[in-house]
Amino acid sequence: MRKNKITEMKRRVKSLQRQLGQVGPVMRGTVVLLGARTKQPYFSLNKEKKTRLIYLGKQREAAARSLSANYKTLLAIVEEMTLLNMELLKQNAWD
């Protein structure tokens, strides 16, 4: 693999590491709207094959959406870092 390609991959990993530090608080799960007539916001989490729900109300809905979005951002960063680090390791260029 070309040396400048490896250098670029290392630069990208460093950039992703900085982004990780800026993600903020995270919470795995999603905001769902439940109810037959009036849809109400709940936070849903599937843990150990059991769905757990907490009622949010309007006051906590935005915060829950933000926490969930941060988690998705975190996952995307980790996935990209994993692919880059795998390639660097494969090329014996990881340090």
ABEGO torsion letter per residue (X at the ends): XBAAAAAAAAAAAAAAAAAAAAAEBBBBEBBBBBEAABBBBBBBBBBGGBBBBBBAEAAAAAAAAAAAAAAAAAAAAAAAAAAAAAAAAAAGABX
